[in-house]
Structures are given as structure tokens and as C-alpha cells.
Amino acid sequence: MARLEDIVKKYQDGARFVISAPMLRLDAEEFDTLVKVWMQDDNRGFELAEPPHRKVVDGEFFIDRITVIRVST
């Protein structure tokens, strides 16, 4: 499984990139929970660049992809 830190460190500060559930080998529900934790953490190496993309699973919306900007930690 790809680690978030490995994905983020490939990019320079200011770079804009996507992190998705499949990249981390998670389903949308697991990824949604993880993203909500990330949004509360100020020291993760990136910040959201736009609203998260959501996917409908069994009538519920879950975050399945986010576009972020790399920031210094």
C-alpha cells in the first residue's frame, strides 16, 4: 500500500496534485474517514486546493478524491 507520506514527498512546495482512495488502496468510506481526520491536522504537508470529490455508495456520499497543494511542514 502506498503511504501518504511517500506520495506527498514526491512533490515540491506549491505543487497541486490529487490523492485518491485507490492510490491508498482504500474504499470510499475508509478514505472519507481518513480525509476528515487530515482536514483537522495542520501538519500533514498539504492543504485542500478545492472541495473534495464525492462518490455515491448505497445512497450515501463519500469523499473518494481530493485535490491538494503541497505546503512546507
N, CA and C of each residue as an Amber inpcrd file, in Angstrom:
protein
   219
   0.8410000  -1.1810000   0.0000000   0.0000000   0.0000000   0.0000000
   0.8860000   1.2430000   0.0000000   0.5140000   2.1910000  -0.8250000
   1.2420000   3.4510000  -0.8620000   0.9690000   4.2190000   0.4270000
   2.0080000   4.8020000   0.9690000   1.8320000   5.6180000   2.1670000
   1.6410000   7.0580000   1.7590000   0.8150000   7.7390000   2.5090000
   0.5460000   9.1480000   2.2230000   1.8420000   9.9500000   2.1940000
   2.7140000   9.7270000   3.1470000   3.9650000  10.4860000   3.2130000
   4.7970000  10.2900000   1.9490000   4.8030000   9.0660000   1.4080000
   5.5630000   8.7890000   0.1890000   4.9840000   9.5390000  -1.0040000
   3.6780000   9.6240000  -1.0560000   3.0190000  10.3490000  -2.1530000
   3.3260000  11.8340000  -2.0530000   3.1420000  12.4140000  -0.8750000
   3.3220000  13.8570000  -0.6840000   4.7640000  14.2840000  -0.9170000
   5.7290000  13.5020000  -0.4610000   7.1300000  13.9300000  -0.5740000
   7.6520000  13.9240000  -2.0100000   6.9100000  13.3200000  -2.9450000
   7.3160000  13.3440000  -4.3530000   7.1250000  14.7210000  -4.9800000
   6.3700000  15.5930000  -4.3370000   6.0180000  16.8880000  -4.9060000
   6.7470000  18.0240000  -4.2020000   7.0410000  19.0840000  -4.9500000
   7.6680000  20.2720000  -4.3930000   6.6020000  21.1620000  -3.7750000
   7.0390000  22.0470000  -2.8740000   6.1090000  23.0090000  -2.2900000
   5.3940000  23.7780000  -3.3910000   4.1050000  23.9480000  -3.2200000
   3.3000000  24.6690000  -4.1910000   2.7020000  23.8010000  -5.2860000
   3.1590000  22.5520000  -5.3800000   2.6220000  21.6530000  -6.4060000
   1.1830000  21.2740000  -6.0820000   0.3960000  21.1510000  -7.1200000
  -1.0130000  20.7700000  -6.9740000  -1.1440000  19.3370000  -7.4990000
  -1.7650000  18.4550000  -6.7170000  -1.8980000  17.0610000  -7.1270000
  -3.1220000  16.4270000  -6.4810000  -3.4450000  15.2220000  -6.9290000
  -4.6260000  14.5000000  -6.4670000  -4.2090000  13.3330000  -5.5840000
  -4.9720000  13.1240000  -4.5250000  -4.8430000  11.9300000  -3.6910000
  -6.2100000  11.2490000  -3.7510000  -6.2180000   9.9720000  -4.1060000
  -7.4920000   9.2670000  -4.2580000  -7.5390000   8.0050000  -3.4010000
  -8.7320000   7.5150000  -3.2090000  -8.9170000   6.2770000  -2.4390000
  -8.1410000   5.1140000  -3.0710000  -8.2360000   4.9070000  -4.3890000
  -7.4810000   3.7960000  -4.9810000  -5.9640000   3.9080000  -4.8060000
  -5.4290000   5.1300000  -4.7940000  -3.9810000   5.3110000  -4.6000000
  -3.5320000   4.7150000  -3.2760000  -4.3910000   4.8150000  -2.2770000
  -4.0580000   4.3030000  -0.9420000  -4.6880000   2.9300000  -0.6950000
  -5.2890000   2.3740000  -1.7430000  -5.9570000   1.0710000  -1.6800000
  -7.0260000   1.0220000  -0.5900000  -7.8300000   2.0790000  -0.5750000
  -8.9290000   2.1780000   0.3760000 -10.2350000   2.2870000  -0.3950000
 -11.3310000   1.8870000   0.2390000 -12.6180000   2.1470000  -0.3970000
 -13.0340000   3.5680000  -0.0340000 -14.1030000   4.0510000  -0.6740000
 -14.5190000   5.4420000  -0.4900000 -14.8790000   5.7480000   0.9630000
 -15.5140000   4.8200000   1.6490000 -15.9030000   5.0580000   3.0430000
 -14.6870000   5.2130000   3.9540000 -13.6810000   4.3550000   3.7730000
 -12.4470000   4.4510000   4.5760000 -11.7020000   5.7460000   4.2640000
 -11.6230000   6.0750000   2.9740000 -10.9250000   7.2840000   2.5530000
 -11.6230000   8.5280000   3.0940000 -12.9570000   8.5410000   3.0570000
 -13.7380000   9.6560000   3.5840000 -13.3830000   9.9180000   5.0460000
 -13.3380000   8.8630000   5.8340000 -12.9920000   8.9910000   7.2540000
 -11.5840000   9.5490000   7.4120000 -10.6520000   9.0360000   6.6190000
  -9.2600000   9.4810000   6.6930000  -9.1210000  10.9550000   6.3140000
  -9.7940000  11.3840000   5.2650000  -9.7190000  12.7820000   4.8300000
 -10.2580000  13.7110000   5.9110000 -11.3190000  13.3220000   6.5690000
 -11.8700000  14.1530000   7.6420000 -10.8690000  14.3220000   8.7770000
 -10.0750000  13.3100000   9.0610000  -9.0090000  13.4190000  10.0640000
  -7.9120000  14.3510000   9.5490000  -7.5220000  14.1950000   8.2760000
  -6.4910000  15.0440000   7.6940000  -6.8840000  16.5000000   7.7480000
  -8.1410000  16.8100000   7.5140000  -8.5840000  18.2040000   7.4830000
  -8.4870000  18.8570000   8.8610000  -8.3680000  18.0830000   9.9080000
  -8.2150000  18.6240000  11.2610000  -6.7480000  18.7670000  11.6510000
  -5.8480000  18.1670000  10.8740000  -4.4210000  18.1550000  11.1710000
  -3.7210000  19.2410000  10.3550000  -3.0850000  20.2000000  11.0220000
  -2.4160000  21.2980000  10.3270000  -1.0190000  20.9520000   9.8200000
  -0.5100000  19.7690000  10.1400000   0.8850000  19.4490000   9.8400000
   0.9940000  18.1960000   8.9770000   0.2160000  18.1310000   7.9030000
   0.2050000  16.9230000   7.0790000   0.9930000  17.0870000   5.7770000
   1.4530000  18.3040000   5.4620000   2.2550000  18.5300000   4.2710000
   1.4690000  19.0160000   3.0650000   0.1580000  19.1510000   3.2090000
  -0.6510000  19.6560000   2.1110000  -1.9110000  20.2890000   2.6650000
  -2.5670000  21.0840000   1.8120000  -3.8620000  21.6440000   2.1760000
  -4.7910000  21.4680000   0.9790000  -6.0740000  21.4370000   1.2400000
  -7.0470000  21.2470000   0.1670000  -6.9890000  22.4070000  -0.8130000
  -7.0120000  22.0980000  -2.1050000  -6.9910000  23.1180000  -3.1410000
  -8.3950000  23.4360000  -3.6380000  -9.3060000  22.5100000  -3.4410000
 -10.6900000  22.6860000  -3.8670000 -11.5560000  21.7170000  -3.0680000
 -12.8560000  21.8640000  -3.1490000 -13.7230000  20.9540000  -2.3890000
 -13.4860000  19.4920000  -2.7970000 -13.5660000  18.5710000  -1.8640000
 -13.3500000  17.1510000  -2.1790000 -14.3810000  16.6120000  -3.1760000
 -13.9520000  15.6700000  -3.9930000 -14.8550000  14.9770000  -4.9100000
 -15.5440000  13.8640000  -4.1260000 -16.8270000  13.7210000  -4.3310000
 -17.5890000  12.7130000  -3.5930000 -18.2000000  11.7000000  -4.5510000
 -18.3650000  10.4960000  -4.0280000 -18.9270000   9.3830000  -4.7620000
 -20.1230000   8.8530000  -3.9800000 -21.1800000   8.4800000  -4.6740000
 -22.3480000   7.9260000  -4.0070000 -22.1840000   6.4150000  -3.9010000
 -22.2850000   5.9180000  -2.6650000 -22.2290000   4.4760000  -2.4080000
 -23.4420000   4.1290000  -1.5630000 -24.3060000   3.2910000  -2.1140000
 -25.5320000   2.8930000  -1.4130000 -26.3170000   4.0990000  -0.8910000
 -26.4160000   5.1260000  -1.7020000 -27.2060000   6.2960000  -1.3450000
 -26.5200000   7.2920000  -0.4240000 -25.2640000   7.0480000  -0.0540000
 -24.5040000   7.9710000   0.8070000 -23.3380000   8.5530000   0.0240000
 -23.0150000   9.8000000   0.3180000 -21.8850000  10.4630000  -0.3270000
 -20.6210000  10.2580000   0.5030000 -19.5440000   9.8180000  -0.1670000
 -18.2460000   9.6380000   0.4750000 -17.1810000  10.3160000  -0.3650000
 -16.2000000  10.9280000   0.2960000 -15.0650000  11.5310000  -0.4030000
 -14.2310000  10.4010000  -1.0000000 -13.9550000  10.4670000  -2.3050000
 -13.1240000   9.4400000  -2.9350000 -11.8750000  10.0200000  -3.5970000
 -11.7890000  11.3680000  -3.6310000 -10.6230000  12.0060000  -4.2520000
 -10.5260000  13.4330000  -3.7500000  -9.3040000  13.8830000  -3.4840000
  -9.0810000  15.2680000  -3.0970000  -7.9590000  15.8520000  -3.9530000
  -8.0920000  17.1330000  -4.2630000  -7.0240000  17.8640000  -4.9430000
  -6.3880000  18.7510000  -3.8750000  -5.0580000  18.6600000  -3.7890000
  -4.3410000  19.3420000  -2.7100000  -3.1770000  20.1570000  -3.2670000
  -2.6320000  21.0260000  -2.4160000  -1.4280000  21.7930000  -2.7300000
  -0.3960000  21.4600000  -1.6500000   0.7980000  21.1230000  -2.0970000
   1.9010000  20.7800000  -1.1780000   2.3520000  22.0410000  -0.4610000
   2.4980000  21.9520000   0.8560000   2.9800000  23.0740000   1.6670000
   4.1320000  22.6020000   2.5420000   4.9340000  23.5360000   2.9960000
   6.0430000  23.2100000   3.9020000   5.4730000  22.7920000   5.2470000
   6.1260000  21.8370000   5.8710000   5.7050000  21.4070000   7.2120000
   6.6720000  21.8770000   8.2550000
